[in-house]
Amino acid sequence: MRRQRTIGKTASVTGFGLWSGNDVRVDFRPAPPGTGLVFVRSDLASYPRIPAAVMHRIEMPRRTTLAVDGVKVEMVEHIIAACAGLHIDNCEIWVDQAEMPGMDGSSFAFVEALDDAGIVPQSEPRSQLLVTETVRVGTATEWVEAHPARQDILSCEYQLDYGPGPIGCQTFSSPVSPDVFRQELAAARTFLLEAEAARLRSSGLGARVTYDNLLVFDEHGPIKNDVRFADECVRHKTLDMVGDLALAGCDIIGHVVAHRSGHRLNAALVTALKQRAGHITTKPSSQNSLKIA
């Protein structure tokens, strides 16, 4: 069992929301043990706090959104993935808009900022959720499963299937450690098909987005852009899954396999795991792990 971690100083990232087009500033601030990842809306008078927990997730298309008492933070998955991928457990994330900055469609800018702030170990142990039997949610064609761990950490496998075309079928599988996240996942960008992008534009969304902010594919490949990895699309889906699984509020020790899953199913798996495990404490204890059995 590892110790909890926070950052050494405040780090900031600025950009604009891919959906809204609004400019937004994110300040990552150190936090004491047991805080978890908590968004703070600095643009609102009461500074409402929204914990990154699956119980606060609400359904919105194509992104992970959290809400408490009607106050929302949207498109949080890339920020949460950066924190979880680097094993940063306690951090206040102060934001001055509802939607997080899209940056280049990946977690890379957030990882750079967090690494620059420094990662600091804390005295308290990190809670764990141990998977000891298979738990599955979804349908025959879209699903996600948690299996007993192959190693004593989280590992993820994503099976992407876009049928015929430039994206096609891709699979990525790896343990999720800070080094792996930095090198293999953090820079993988959001992607969509040209027809999907056109529908979003026609509905008034994404007005400031260019081909530099994400990968848009036509029948030949990415438009006015190049992939960073041959399998960048499946790596991004894995990045998203790391962020969604972090809504458990603890380390999931297991092997998670997803087939055509998205934010809704990823969160449904977290809910199923927590329901089976019961309450997970973040307080120091000689028994700070719970088992799915």
C-alpha positions as CSV (number, residue, x, y, z in Angstrom):
1,M,0.0,0.0,0.0
2,R,1.4,3.4,-1.0
3,R,1.2,6.7,0.8
4,Q,-1.1,9.5,-0.3
5,R,0.5,12.4,-2.3
6,T,-0.2,16.0,-3.1
7,I,1.7,18.7,-5.0
8,G,4.4,21.0,-3.6
9,K,3.1,24.4,-4.7
10,T,0.3,25.9,-6.8
11,A,0.4,25.4,-10.5
12,S,-1.7,27.1,-13.1
13,V,-3.0,26.3,-16.6
14,T,-5.1,28.6,-18.9
15,G,-7.0,27.8,-22.0
16,F,-10.6,27.7,-23.3
17,G,-13.4,25.3,-23.1
18,L,-13.8,23.2,-26.3
19,W,-17.6,23.2,-26.0
20,S,-18.3,26.7,-24.7
21,G,-15.4,28.6,-26.0
22,N,-15.0,30.5,-22.7
23,D,-11.5,31.3,-21.4
24,V,-10.8,29.5,-18.2
25,R,-8.0,29.3,-15.6
26,V,-7.2,26.3,-13.5
27,D,-5.1,26.5,-10.3
28,F,-3.9,23.2,-8.8
29,R,-3.3,23.8,-5.1
30,P,-1.8,21.4,-2.5
31,A,-4.2,19.8,-0.1
32,P,-3.9,17.8,3.2
33,P,-4.3,14.0,3.4
34,G,-7.9,12.8,3.0
35,T,-9.0,15.8,0.9
36,G,-9.2,13.9,-2.4
37,L,-9.5,15.8,-5.7
38,V,-11.9,18.7,-5.2
39,F,-13.0,21.3,-7.8
40,V,-13.6,24.8,-6.4
41,R,-15.6,27.3,-8.5
42,S,-13.7,30.5,-7.7
43,D,-16.1,32.5,-10.0
44,L,-19.0,32.0,-7.7
45,A,-19.4,34.0,-4.4
46,S,-19.7,30.9,-2.1
47,Y,-16.7,29.1,-3.7
48,P,-18.7,25.9,-4.0
49,R,-16.7,22.7,-3.7
50,I,-17.3,19.7,-6.0
51,P,-15.5,16.5,-5.1
52,A,-14.3,14.2,-7.9
53,A,-16.6,11.4,-6.8
54,V,-18.8,9.1,-8.9
55,M,-21.8,10.0,-6.7
56,H,-21.6,13.6,-8.1
57,R,-21.4,12.6,-11.8
58,I,-24.3,13.7,-14.0
59,E,-24.9,12.5,-17.6
60,M,-23.8,14.9,-20.4
61,P,-22.8,13.9,-23.9
62,R,-19.2,13.1,-24.7
63,R,-17.7,14.3,-21.4
64,T,-17.5,13.8,-17.7
65,T,-19.5,16.3,-15.7
66,L,-19.8,16.7,-11.9
67,A,-22.4,18.6,-10.0
68,V,-23.3,19.5,-6.4
69,D,-26.4,21.5,-5.5
70,G,-26.8,22.5,-9.2
71,V,-23.2,23.8,-9.5
72,K,-21.3,22.0,-12.3
73,V,-17.8,21.4,-13.6
74,E,-17.6,20.0,-17.1
75,M,-15.1,18.1,-19.2
76,V,-13.1,17.2,-16.1
77,E,-11.8,13.8,-17.2
78,H,-8.5,15.0,-18.6
79,I,-7.6,16.9,-15.4
80,I,-8.7,14.0,-13.2
81,A,-6.8,11.6,-15.4
82,A,-3.6,13.7,-15.0
83,C,-3.9,13.7,-11.2
84,A,-4.8,10.0,-11.0
85,G,-2.1,9.0,-13.6
86,L,0.6,10.7,-11.6
87,H,-0.8,9.3,-8.2
88,I,-1.7,12.8,-6.9
89,D,-4.5,12.0,-4.5
90,N,-5.1,15.3,-2.7
91,C,-5.5,18.5,-4.6
92,E,-7.8,21.5,-4.7
93,I,-8.6,22.4,-8.4
94,W,-9.7,26.1,-8.5
95,V,-11.5,27.0,-11.7
96,D,-13.2,30.2,-12.8
97,Q,-15.6,28.7,-15.3
98,A,-17.8,25.6,-15.5
99,E,-15.9,24.0,-18.4
100,M,-12.3,22.9,-18.1
101,P,-9.8,24.1,-20.8
102,G,-9.5,21.6,-23.6
103,M,-5.9,22.5,-24.4
104,D,-4.7,20.2,-27.2
105,G,-7.4,17.6,-26.4
106,S,-5.1,15.6,-24.1
107,S,-3.8,15.7,-20.5
108,F,-0.3,16.8,-21.4
109,A,-0.5,20.4,-20.3
110,F,-1.9,19.4,-16.9
111,V,0.8,16.8,-16.4
112,E,3.5,19.4,-17.2
113,A,2.0,21.8,-14.7
114,L,1.7,19.2,-12.0
115,D,5.2,17.9,-12.5
116,D,6.5,21.4,-12.3
117,A,4.7,21.9,-9.0
118,G,6.4,18.8,-7.6
119,I,4.8,15.7,-6.1
120,V,5.0,15.4,-2.3
121,P,4.4,12.2,-0.3
122,Q,2.1,12.4,2.7
123,S,1.9,10.4,5.9
124,E,-1.5,8.8,5.4
125,P,-2.0,5.5,3.5
126,R,-4.0,5.5,0.3
127,S,-7.2,3.5,0.3
128,Q,-7.5,0.6,-2.1
129,L,-10.3,-1.3,-3.7
130,L,-9.2,-4.9,-4.5
131,V,-11.0,-6.7,-7.3
132,T,-11.1,-10.5,-6.5
133,E,-13.8,-11.5,-9.0
134,T,-15.0,-10.3,-12.4
135,V,-17.5,-7.4,-12.3
136,R,-19.1,-6.4,-15.7
137,V,-21.4,-3.7,-16.9
138,G,-22.8,-2.9,-20.3
139,T,-24.3,-4.8,-23.2
140,A,-23.1,-7.5,-25.6
141,T,-21.5,-4.9,-27.9
142,E,-20.4,-2.2,-25.4
143,W,-19.0,-3.2,-22.0
144,V,-16.4,-2.8,-19.4
145,E,-15.1,-5.4,-16.9
146,A,-13.0,-5.4,-13.8
147,H,-10.9,-8.5,-13.2
148,P,-8.5,-9.5,-10.4
149,A,-5.2,-7.7,-10.7
150,R,-2.4,-9.0,-12.9
151,Q,0.0,-7.0,-10.7
152,D,-0.6,-5.1,-7.4
153,I,-1.7,-2.0,-9.3
154,L,-4.4,-0.9,-11.8
155,S,-4.0,-2.0,-15.3
156,C,-6.2,-1.1,-18.2
157,E,-7.0,-2.6,-21.6
158,Y,-9.2,-0.8,-24.1
159,Q,-10.6,-2.4,-27.3
160,L,-11.6,0.3,-29.9
161,D,-13.7,-0.7,-32.8
162,Y,-14.7,2.0,-35.4
163,G,-15.2,-0.5,-38.2
164,P,-13.8,0.2,-41.7
165,G,-11.9,3.4,-42.0
166,P,-8.8,5.3,-40.9
167,I,-9.4,4.7,-37.2
168,G,-10.4,1.0,-37.5
169,C,-9.8,-1.4,-34.6
170,Q,-7.1,-0.6,-32.0
171,T,-6.2,-2.2,-28.7
172,F,-4.0,-0.8,-25.9
173,S,-3.1,-2.6,-22.7
174,S,-0.8,-1.6,-19.9
175,P,-0.3,-1.2,-16.2
176,V,-1.1,2.4,-15.1
177,S,1.9,3.9,-13.3
178,P,3.0,7.5,-13.3
179,D,5.8,6.8,-15.8
180,V,3.5,4.9,-18.1
181,F,0.9,7.7,-17.9
182,R,3.5,10.4,-18.7
183,Q,5.0,8.5,-21.6
184,E,2.2,6.5,-23.1
185,L,-1.1,8.2,-22.4
186,A,-0.9,11.9,-21.4
187,A,-0.3,13.2,-24.9
188,A,-3.1,11.2,-26.6
189,R,-5.7,13.6,-27.9
190,T,-9.5,13.7,-28.2
191,F,-10.7,12.5,-31.6
192,L,-13.9,12.5,-33.6
193,L,-15.2,12.0,-37.1
194,E,-15.6,14.9,-39.5
195,A,-19.4,14.3,-39.7
196,E,-19.5,14.5,-35.8
197,A,-17.5,17.7,-35.8
198,A,-19.9,19.2,-38.4
199,R,-23.0,18.4,-36.3
200,L,-21.4,20.0,-33.3
201,R,-20.5,23.1,-35.2
202,S,-24.0,23.4,-36.7
203,S,-25.5,23.3,-33.2
204,G,-23.3,26.3,-32.2
205,L,-20.7,24.3,-30.2
206,G,-16.9,24.4,-30.6
207,A,-16.8,27.7,-32.4
208,R,-13.1,28.4,-31.3
209,V,-11.9,24.8,-31.9
210,T,-9.4,24.3,-34.8
211,Y,-7.7,21.2,-36.1
212,D,-4.9,21.9,-33.6
213,N,-7.2,21.3,-30.6
214,L,-8.1,17.7,-31.4
215,L,-8.0,15.0,-34.1
216,V,-10.7,15.2,-36.7
217,F,-10.8,12.2,-39.1
218,D,-12.2,12.1,-42.6
219,E,-12.1,9.0,-44.7
220,H,-8.3,9.5,-45.3
221,G,-7.1,10.2,-41.8
222,P,-6.7,13.2,-39.5
223,I,-7.4,16.5,-41.2
224,K,-4.5,19.0,-41.1
225,N,-2.8,17.1,-38.3
226,D,-0.7,14.1,-37.6
227,V,-1.1,11.4,-35.0
228,R,1.4,11.3,-32.1
229,F,1.0,7.5,-31.9
230,A,-0.1,5.0,-34.5
231,D,-2.8,4.0,-32.0
232,E,-3.4,7.4,-30.5
233,C,-7.2,7.0,-30.5
234,V,-7.3,4.0,-28.3
235,R,-4.7,5.6,-26.0
236,H,-7.0,8.5,-25.6
237,K,-9.9,6.3,-24.7
238,T,-7.6,4.6,-22.1
239,L,-6.7,8.1,-20.8
240,D,-10.4,8.9,-20.4
241,M,-10.9,5.6,-18.6
242,V,-8.1,6.4,-16.1
243,G,-9.9,9.7,-15.3
244,D,-13.3,8.0,-14.9
245,L,-12.0,5.2,-12.7
246,A,-10.5,7.8,-10.4
247,L,-14.0,8.8,-9.4
248,A,-13.8,5.8,-7.1
249,G,-11.8,8.0,-4.7
250,C,-9.3,5.3,-4.1
251,D,-6.8,3.1,-5.9
252,I,-8.6,0.3,-7.8
253,I,-6.3,-2.7,-7.7
254,G,-7.4,-4.8,-10.7
255,H,-7.3,-5.3,-14.4
256,V,-10.0,-3.3,-16.3
257,V,-11.0,-4.3,-19.8
258,A,-13.3,-2.1,-21.9
259,H,-14.8,-2.8,-25.3
260,R,-16.3,0.3,-27.0
261,S,-17.0,1.8,-23.6
262,G,-17.4,5.5,-22.8
263,H,-17.7,7.8,-19.8
264,R,-21.2,6.5,-18.8
265,L,-20.1,2.8,-18.7
266,N,-16.8,3.6,-17.1
267,A,-18.7,5.4,-14.3
268,A,-21.2,2.6,-14.1
269,L,-18.3,0.1,-13.4
270,V,-17.0,2.4,-10.6
271,T,-20.5,2.5,-9.0
272,A,-20.8,-1.3,-9.3
273,L,-17.4,-1.8,-7.6
274,K,-18.2,0.6,-4.8
275,Q,-21.6,-1.0,-4.2
276,R,-20.0,-4.4,-3.8
277,A,-17.2,-3.1,-1.6
278,G,-19.3,-0.8,0.6
279,H,-17.9,2.3,2.2
280,I,-14.2,3.0,1.5
281,T,-12.4,5.0,4.2
282,T,-9.5,7.3,3.6
283,K,-8.6,7.4,7.3
284,P,-5.4,5.7,8.5
285,S,-6.1,2.1,9.3
286,S,-4.3,-1.2,9.5
287,Q,-7.1,-2.5,7.2
288,N,-7.2,0.2,4.6
289,S,-8.3,-2.0,1.7
290,L,-11.6,-3.5,0.8
291,K,-12.1,-6.6,-1.4
292,I,-14.7,-7.3,-4.1
293,A,-15.6,-10.9,-3.3
